[in-house]
Amino acid sequence: MIRRREFIAGLGAAAWPLAAHAQRLAMPVIGYLDVSMRGASTLLPGIRKGLMDSGFVEGTNLSVEYRWAENDLGRLPEMAADLVRRRVSVIVAPAASAALAAKAATTTIPVVFWAGADAVEVGLVTNLSRPGGNLTGINSMSYQVVAKQIELLHELRPAAKRFGFLINPRVPNIEAAIKTAQAAVASVGRPIEILAASNNGEIDTAFARAVGNGVDALVVSPAALLTDRRVQVTALTLRHAIPTMFPDRQNVDIGGLMSYTPSRLEQYRQVGIYVGRILKGEKPSDLPVMQPTKFELVINLQTARTLGIDVPQSLLARADEVIE
């Protein structure tokens, strides 16, 4: 006959695997839908920091299903549909194109986005303060910042006779960014060349066109392709000695001339915090789409010297960081 104490102990031992199994089943799974190439995203460290600040650590009490479109926007709809079929708890979409694909795939799974394009104009939400529906996130205002970027570049290079604007024509609402750039350049009495590149080869072609048409000041728009190919793009600006304003300070870290952008790390961290808040029970419809309040000007003084540019003291004084 089994003694009562041994029987109870046996029940406890049998319950341990069941409890562990239940814990694994209860672990939330988020879907990460990125336009970029695998391993090229600059968002993940910030997002993971925000998740950690919210009490979630990947591999401990959170699992992530990654989907990388490798700069092929046509793959996004099926990837989004696959995440929906897997019934992930939240979809993280770090680009307007990815967020639009997620929105088309589900009306119930929460989606947290980071978007350079205006979230209302591209149709992600109807209202920034009360987004409604199942989407919320961060509106980085990257397209709206183009006018300020051109102003700063003109201040640095007032002798520039022709501006260029390097874009990926396939990203959502790029027309708004083009109109902003055209208006900003017109205000300083200069013409502008729109340089389109939707793949690696077209980046080289765009620079050849820029050189051929006399572009002597360039602004690079925010786009996953151009971010992933930051080394190629930065090297081309240096090879052709074109003073360039970049949408990401990482370009300046590797030798680019200057950048003026919202504080990206804080934005990405906020994406992670929003995901954490939703996992804890809050609704995306109640979380306002956040917009940046801090912008950073970074100047690579060594590159300026290489290009023969004397950076005005007034510009250096306003820089958040000067790389010597």
C-alpha positions in Angstrom: 0.0 0.0 0.0 1.3 3.5 -0.9 1.7 5.7 2.1 -0.2 9.0 2.0 2.9 11.1 2.2 4.5 9.3 -0.8 1.3 9.5 -2.8 1.1 13.3 -2.3 4.8 13.7 -3.1 4.2 11.7 -6.3 1.4 14.0 -7.3 3.6 17.0 -6.8 6.4 15.5 -8.9 3.9 14.7 -11.7 2.5 18.2 -11.5 5.9 19.8 -12.2 6.1 18.9 -15.9 2.5 20.0 -16.3 3.2 23.3 -14.6 6.3 23.9 -16.8 4.3 23.1 -19.9 1.6 25.5 -18.9 4.1 28.2 -18.3 5.6 27.7 -21.8 2.1 27.9 -23.3 1.4 31.1 -21.4 4.6 32.8 -22.6 3.5 35.6 -25.0 4.7 35.6 -28.6 5.2 38.8 -30.5 5.6 38.9 -34.3 8.4 41.2 -35.7 7.7 42.2 -39.3 10.6 44.1 -40.7 11.2 45.4 -44.3 15.0 45.2 -43.7 17.5 42.5 -44.3 18.1 40.0 -41.5 20.5 41.4 -39.0 20.5 44.9 -40.6 17.8 46.5 -38.4 19.0 49.3 -36.1 15.7 49.2 -34.1 16.0 45.9 -32.2 18.4 47.1 -29.4 16.0 49.9 -28.5 12.9 47.8 -28.7 14.5 45.1 -26.5 15.4 47.8 -24.0 11.8 49.0 -23.9 10.6 45.5 -23.4 13.1 44.9 -20.6 12.0 48.2 -19.0 8.4 46.7 -19.1 9.5 43.4 -17.5 9.8 41.3 -20.7 13.0 39.5 -21.8 13.2 37.5 -25.0 13.8 33.9 -24.2 12.8 34.2 -20.6 9.2 35.3 -20.5 8.7 36.4 -24.1 9.2 34.7 -27.5 9.6 36.5 -30.8 8.7 35.3 -34.3 11.0 37.2 -36.8 10.0 38.0 -40.4 12.5 39.8 -42.7 11.3 41.0 -46.1 14.9 41.6 -47.3 13.8 44.9 -48.8 11.2 43.2 -51.0 8.0 45.0 -50.0 6.0 42.4 -52.0 6.7 39.8 -49.4 5.2 41.7 -46.5 1.5 40.7 -47.0 2.1 37.0 -46.8 4.6 37.4 -43.9 1.9 39.4 -42.0 -0.7 36.8 -42.8 1.6 34.1 -41.5 2.0 35.9 -38.2 -1.7 36.2 -37.9 -2.1 32.5 -38.5 0.3 31.9 -35.7 -1.9 34.0 -33.4 0.9 36.1 -32.1 0.0 38.4 -29.2 1.3 41.6 -30.8 2.9 42.5 -34.2 5.8 45.0 -34.2 6.0 46.8 -37.5 9.0 49.1 -37.7 8.1 50.8 -41.0 4.9 52.2 -42.5 4.9 49.6 -45.3 5.1 46.8 -42.7 2.4 48.4 -40.6 0.1 48.7 -43.6 0.6 45.0 -44.4 -0.2 44.1 -40.8 -3.3 46.3 -40.7 -4.6 44.6 -43.9 -3.9 41.2 -42.3 -5.7 41.6 -39.0 -8.3 43.9 -37.2 -7.9 42.1 -33.9 -4.2 41.5 -33.1 -2.6 44.7 -31.8 0.0 46.3 -34.0 2.7 48.7 -32.7 4.5 50.6 -35.5 7.4 52.9 -36.0 6.7 55.0 -39.1 8.6 57.8 -40.9 5.5 58.7 -43.0 2.6 60.6 -41.4 0.5 57.8 -39.7 -2.8 59.6 -40.5 -1.9 60.4 -44.1 -0.9 56.9 -45.0 -4.0 55.4 -43.3 -2.5 53.7 -40.3 -4.7 55.5 -37.8 -7.5 58.1 -38.1 -6.3 60.2 -35.1 -3.0 60.5 -33.3 -4.3 61.2 -29.8 -6.9 58.4 -29.9 -5.9 56.1 -32.7 -8.8 53.6 -32.3 -8.7 50.2 -33.9 -5.8 47.9 -33.3 -2.8 50.0 -34.2 -0.7 52.5 -32.4 3.0 53.4 -32.2 5.6 56.1 -33.0 5.3 58.7 -35.7 8.9 59.7 -36.2 8.1 62.7 -38.4 11.1 61.8 -40.7 9.4 63.2 -43.8 8.4 66.4 -42.1 12.0 66.9 -40.9 13.3 67.1 -44.5 12.7 70.8 -44.7 14.9 71.4 -41.6 17.6 69.1 -42.9 17.7 71.1 -46.2 17.9 74.3 -44.2 20.9 73.0 -42.2 22.6 71.6 -45.2 22.2 75.0 -47.0 23.7 76.7 -43.9 26.7 74.4 -44.1 27.1 74.6 -47.8 25.6 78.0 -49.0 27.6 77.8 -52.3 25.8 74.6 -53.4 24.0 75.2 -56.7 21.9 72.1 -57.0 20.4 69.8 -54.4 19.7 66.1 -54.6 17.1 64.1 -52.7 17.8 60.3 -52.6 14.6 58.3 -52.1 13.2 54.8 -52.4 10.1 55.5 -54.6 8.3 52.4 -53.3 7.9 53.5 -49.6 4.5 54.8 -48.6 3.6 58.5 -49.1 7.1 59.3 -50.4 5.3 62.0 -52.5 4.8 64.1 -49.4 8.5 64.0 -48.6 9.3 65.0 -52.2 7.0 68.0 -52.1 8.5 69.1 -48.7 12.0 68.8 -50.2 11.0 70.7 -53.4 9.4 73.5 -51.4 12.4 73.8 -49.0 14.9 73.9 -51.8 12.8 76.5 -53.7 12.8 78.7 -50.6 16.6 79.0 -50.9 16.5 79.6 -54.7 18.0 76.3 -55.8 16.9 73.5 -58.1 16.5 69.9 -56.8 17.1 66.5 -58.4 15.0 63.6 -57.3 17.2 60.5 -57.3 15.2 57.2 -57.1 16.7 53.9 -56.0 14.6 50.8 -55.1 17.5 48.2 -55.1 21.2 48.0 -54.6 22.1 48.6 -58.3 19.9 51.6 -58.6 21.8 53.3 -55.7 24.9 53.3 -57.9 22.9 54.5 -60.8 21.3 57.3 -58.8 24.8 58.6 -57.7 26.0 58.5 -61.3 23.0 60.6 -62.3 23.7 63.0 -59.4 27.3 63.5 -60.5 26.3 63.9 -64.1 23.6 66.5 -63.3 25.9 68.6 -61.0 24.3 67.8 -57.7 26.6 69.3 -55.1 24.5 68.9 -51.9 22.5 65.8 -51.1 19.7 64.8 -48.6 19.1 61.0 -48.1 15.5 60.1 -47.2 14.7 57.6 -44.5 14.1 54.2 -46.1 14.9 50.6 -45.1 16.9 50.0 -48.3 19.0 53.1 -47.8 19.5 52.3 -44.1 20.5 48.7 -44.8 22.9 49.9 -47.5 24.3 52.7 -45.3 28.0 51.7 -46.0 27.4 51.8 -49.7 25.5 55.1 -49.6 28.0 56.8 -47.3 31.0 55.5 -49.3 29.4 56.9 -52.5 28.9 60.4 -51.0 32.6 60.4 -50.0 33.9 59.0 -53.3 32.0 61.7 -55.2 32.7 64.4 -52.5 29.0 65.3 -52.2 28.2 67.0 -48.9 25.3 65.0 -47.5 22.6 65.1 -44.8 21.7 61.7 -43.6 18.5 60.4 -41.8 20.5 58.4 -39.3 23.5 59.2 -37.1 25.0 55.8 -37.8 25.9 57.1 -41.3 27.9 59.9 -39.6 29.6 57.4 -37.3 31.0 55.6 -40.3 32.2 58.8 -42.1 29.1 60.6 -43.3 29.1 64.4 -43.0 26.0 65.1 -40.9 22.6 64.0 -39.7 19.6 65.7 -38.2 17.0 63.3 -36.9 14.7 62.5 -33.9 16.4 60.6 -31.1 16.0 57.2 -32.6 17.0 55.1 -29.5 14.3 56.7 -27.4 11.7 56.1 -30.1 12.6 52.5 -30.5 12.6 52.0 -26.7 9.1 53.5 -26.7 8.0 50.9 -29.2 9.1 48.2 -26.8 7.3 49.9 -23.9 4.1 50.1 -25.9 4.4 46.4 -26.7 4.9 45.7 -23.0 1.9 47.8 -22.0 -0.3 45.9 -24.4 0.9 42.5 -23.2 -0.1 43.6 -19.7 -3.6 44.3 -20.9 -3.8 47.9 -22.3 -5.6 48.4 -25.6 -3.7 50.0 -28.6 -6.8 52.2 -29.2 -6.2 53.9 -25.9 -2.4 54.5 -26.5 -1.8 57.8 -28.4 0.6 57.7 -31.4 3.7 59.4 -30.0 5.7 62.0 -31.8 9.4 63.0 -31.2 10.2 66.0 -29.0 14.0 65.7 -29.2 16.0 66.1 -32.4 19.8 65.5 -32.7 22.3 67.3 -35.0 25.5 65.3 -35.4 28.4 66.6 -37.5 31.5 64.7 -38.6 34.2 67.4 -38.5 36.9 65.2 -39.9 34.7 64.5 -43.0 34.0 68.2 -43.3 37.8 68.9 -43.4 38.3 66.1 -46.0 35.6 67.7 -48.2 37.1 71.1 -47.7 34.2 72.5 -45.8 34.6 75.1 -43.1 31.7 74.4 -40.7 30.2 77.6 -39.4 30.7 78.1 -35.7 27.0 78.8 -35.3 26.3 75.3 -36.6 28.9 73.7 -34.4 27.4 75.4 -31.4 24.0 73.9 -32.1 25.3 70.4 -32.8 24.4 67.8 -30.2 27.6 65.9 -31.1 30.7 66.8 -33.1 32.8 63.9 -34.2 36.5 64.9 -34.4 
